[in-house]
Amino acid sequence: MGAEAEHRMSPSPAPAPAPPTPVGRTDGDAPPMVLGLQLSALIDHVARVDWSLLNRIPGDRGGSQQVCIEELNHILAEVNAQILPCRDDLSPIRTIAGGSVANTIRGLSAGFGISTGIIGACGDDSQGVLFVSNMSFSGVDLTRLRTKKGHTAQCACLVDASGNRTMRPCLSSAVKLQANEFKKEDFKGSKWLVVRYARQNMEQILEAIRIAKQEGLSVSLDLASFEMVRDYRTQLIDLLETGNIDLCFANEDEARELLGGELTFDPEEALAFLAKYCKWAVVTLASKGCIAKHGKQVVQVAATGESNAVDATGAGDLFASGFLYGLVKGLALEECCKVGACSGGSVVRALGGEVRPENWQWMYKQMNASGLLLPDLKN
């Protein structure tokens, strides 16, 4: 079922592996197994804030909006003045490399030992330096990341006291990779391309997918946000109808918008809709776990670790890390979902979309207890 099949683990308990020592990769290394398309490198400023601040920022809860650099700096100043303490964090605000695709491939590399790389651009500013440092520390190949003159994208990821990601004001003008900058060599030898749906970047997305399919890669698509699905549903369906999307992830809100935005909807109907176009379809249901379909097989798997949730940022991204790890290792559909539940549960235990070392250890213990194939991490 996956790109590579491996022997299954022994049913006897195995010790949890230690997180890998992050190392950089060189041009001489084999091509990354999984590539992430993140046209603009992104820095997340993740903080817990109270409703008084959230109510002063326009936009839908759970969604995102683009702002100018002055407005973003104003929001960050407000955040620093009104941060809520976080019970298990050294700092109530985290500034780290972010973005859905970056979170997924960093998780694959740092937690699962899968070779990954990123295709995109970053600015020649301090935020770009931070992005490169964070991602390279996690072992992500950055030889396909171009540096350009200008701002690196930034995002203020604001989380309420209950741990729900409520708002994401993002920098509107930032450097990005253009369609004519892709090189065939960027994709050659890799197995998967991870993409996030974004209507404003469709030219680049379509070109990257075109080259990827020519080079024999499978394509994984994340639906980005309920706003993106709601506002550009027709264009999304056009993309699905190309038949070039092999795997699609949608959360509950995105799945609802995919079916027209009704308050009451059947997630299984959304799953069946996606499965018409994709070899694998997954709908994540927050605390209710997930449902997934491959061919005629449909599975439902419970969530893992929700009771200890501190911040839901990155939960879907890390679920994708675990699911893709399962596919790469040739696991059955239900096991892919179970690994995804473990990795998604690991990231919600702390602030931000990057899993802490102690939470990787928690994930390995969950995987081992469930008889799942543990990563082969080489330090």
N, C-alpha and C positions, 0 to 999 in steps of 0.2 A: 504493500500500500504506500510505502514511502520511497524517497529517492534512494535510500540505502537500507538494506535489511541487515540486522545484527542478531546474534544469539540472544535469547531471552535470559533474564537474570535467574539465578538459582532461587528456589522458594525459601531457602534458609536465610535468616536475617543477615544483612551485610552492614558493615559500618558506614555511616554517612561520610561522603567525601568532603574534604576541606575545599573551600572556594579556591579557584585557581589563582596563582600569582599573576596579576595582569602584566602582559608584555606587549610591546609594539610588534608590528609585523613589517616585513620588508618587501620590496618589489620582487625579490627572488622566491618568495613563498608561493605555494599553490594558490589558485584563485579561491576566494572565500566561498563557502558552501551557500551562504545566504547573503544577498545584497539588499540594502535598504535604500529606497529612493526618497531622500529628504532634500528637496531642491534648495531650501534655506535652512542652514544650521540654526538651531533655536536654543536659547537659554531660558530655563524656567526659574522664576522667583516664586517659590511656593510658601504660603503662609496661612495660618489660621487667624481669621478675623471675625469680629462680631457683626451682627445684622445692621448696626448703625452705619458702618462703612459700606456694606453691600448695598444698602438701600439708596446710597448716594451715587451709585454707579449704574448707568442705564444698561439694559440688556437682560435677556432671559436667563433664569437660573439654570445652571448646568451647561450653558452655551458659551460662545466666545464672540468677541467683537474686535475689530481692528481700530487702533487709535494712533495718533501721531506721537513722536518721541517725547514731546513736551507733556502730553497728557499721560503717557505711560510713566514718566518720571514723577509727575504729580501723584499718581496713584501709588507708586512705590514709596514715596515720602509719607503718604497717609498710612500706608500699611505699616511702615516702620514705627509710626507713632501710636498705632493701635493694635499691635500684635497680641494675640492671645497665647499664653503659654501652652506647650504641648507636653503631655505627661512623660513621654519617653524619648524626647529629642534633646540633644545637646544644645540646639538653637531652635527658636520658634520659627525661623525662616531658613529655607534651604535654597541656594542658588546653584543649579546644576544644569548640565546638558539635558535638553528635553525635546518634546515632540513625540508623537505616537510612534513613528518609525524608529527613531533613535532609541526610545525606551525598549522596543521589541528586540532590536538587534543587539543592544547592549546586554539585555537579559539573556539572549541566546549565547553570547560570548562569555559573559562573566559567570553565569550560573549553570550553563549546560555544556560549556566547552565546545560549542559549535563555531566554526570559523565564520566570521561575518565581515562585511565591509559596507561603507556608506558612499552613495553617489550624491553629490550636492555641492553647495558653495557656502562659504562663511566670510564674514567681513574681516578687514585687517585691523580690527579693534580689540580691546581687552576681552570683550565677550567671545570673540572668535578664538582667542587664545585659550579661554576657559573651556569652550566646547571641545577643542582639539585635545586638551589635557585630560578632560574627564573621559572622553570616548576612547582615547588611546590607552589610558590606564586600565580600562575594562577589556582591552585586547581587540578592539575593533580596528580593522584595516582602513586607514584614512587616505590611501594613495589615490583614491578617486574623488577626494574632496578638494575643490578648487578654492583658493583664497582670492577675494576680490576687494577692491577699494570700496569702502562704505560700511554701513551698519550691519552687524549680525542681528538676526531677529531675536526679540525678547518677548516674554510672556509673563504677566502677573497672574499666577494660578491661585485664586483665593478660595479658601476652604472654610466652611462654617464649623461651629463648635461640635457638631455631630459627626464630622469627618467627611461630609459630602462635598465634592468639588462643585462650587456654585457658580463660578464666573472665571473667564479667562480673557482679560483685555490683552491684546497682542499688538506689537509694533507693526504699523502698516507699511512702512517703507524700509525694506531690507534687501540685501543682495540675494540673488537666486541664480540657479543654473538654468540656462536657456536650452531649448530643444536642439539647436544647432551645435551645442557643445558636447553632446553625447558622443562617445566613441565606441565602436564595436568591441574594442579590447576591454572596455569597462565591464562587459557582461560575459565575455568568453570564459568558459570553464566552470561557471557557477551553476547552481541548481535551482535556486529560488530567488525571486524578486519580490520584495515587500513594498507595497504602495498604499498611500493614504489618499482617499478620494478628495479632490479639491477642484471645483469647477473652474476657478481662476487660473489653474495650472494645467488645464486639459491638454494643451498642445504638447507640453513637456511629458505629461503622463502617457499620452498615446504614443509618442515617439519612443519613450523608454520601453513600453510594453511591446511595441513593434520589433525593436531590436532584440529584446529579451526572448521573444517567441522564436525569432529567427535563429537564435543561439541555443534554443532548446530548453530555456528556463521555464519553470512553472511560476505563476503569478498569484500572489496573495493580496487581497484588497481589504482594507479597513474602511468602513463607511464614514469615518471622521466625526460627524456630529449630526444630531437630529435636524439642526438648522440647514446643514448642507444638503441632507436628503430631502427635506421639505422644500427648499427653494430651487433645487436643481434635480428633481426626481426624474424628469424626462431624460435629461442628459445621462443620468446614472443608469437608467434602464437601457439606453442606447449603448453604453459601455458594456453592460452585462451581456447584451445581445450579440456582441462581437464574438462571444465564445472564448475570449482570451483570458478570462479570469477563472483560475482553477480553484481557488479557495476564497471564500468571502466571510468576513466577520461583521456582525451587526449586533449592537446592544438593543435592549428592549425599546428604548425611545426611537432609535433609528429604524428598527423593524416596524414600529407603529407608523412612522412617516412613510416608509416604503409601501405600506398598504393603504395610504391615503390619509393618515392622521386621526382616525377615529379614536375616541377615548377608550372604548372597549375593543379589543382585537385579540386574535388568536395567534400567539407566537408560532405555533406549528404551521399556520397558514403562511406566515412570512418565511419560515424555513423552507417550505415547499416551493415558494416563489423563487427564492435564491437558488434552490437546487435544480431548477429548470435550466439554469445557465452555468452553474458551477459544479465541479466534480465533488468538492466538499463545501458544505454550508454550515455555518455555526451562528446561533443566536444566543448571546449571553444574557442572563436574567438576574444579575446582581446576586442578592442573598438566596435566590431560588436556584442558582447554579446555571446550567446551560442545556440546550438541546442542539443536536448536530445530526447531519444527514450525509451519507455517502452511498450513492447508488440507491438501493431500496432499503438500506439499513438506517434506522433512526434510533438514537440513544438519548437518554436524559441522565445527567450527572449532577449531583448536589454540589454546592459551594463548599470551600474549605477555608476556615480561618476567619469568617465574617464577624464572629463575635468579638474579635480583638481589633476590629477596624479602627484605625486612627485617621486615615486619609485614603479616599477611593481613587486618587490620582494615579493613573497608570495601571489600574486593575485589568482593564481590557487589553492593554498593550502587553502586559506580562502573561496574561492568559494566552495570547497569541504566541508568545515565546515558547511556552510549554507545549502548546498544540503543534507548532512547527517542529519542535524537537522530536515529538512523537512521530510525525510524518517522516522526518529525516531518518529516524531509527527504525522505521517499518512497523510501528506499533498499530494495534487495532484501533478503530474509531473511538471506542469507549475509553481505552487507555490514553489516547491523545487528549480526550476531554478531562480525564482525571489528572493528568500531569498539568494541563492548563489550569485546572482548579487549584492545584497546589501552588503553582507559580503566581497566579493571580492573587491567592490568599497571602502569599509572602510579602507582596509589595504594600498591601493596605495596612500592614502592622507598623508603619512609620511614615513620616511626612515625605511626600515627593514620589516621583516615578522611578526611582532607582532603589533596588533592593539592597538593604544593609547586609554585611557578612553574617551577622547572627540570624537574620531572617532567611538567608540561603540555607543555613544549617537547619532551621525549622522546616523548610521545604523538603530537604533531603530526608528528614525523619518521617515526614508525612508520606513521601513517596515510598520509602522503605517499608513502612507499616502497611501500605496498600499493595505491596508486591510489584511495584512499578520499576522499570528499568532505570537504574541510577546513572547519572552522567559519568563518563570516563574522563575525569579531569586530570590533566598532567601538569604538575607544578614545575 
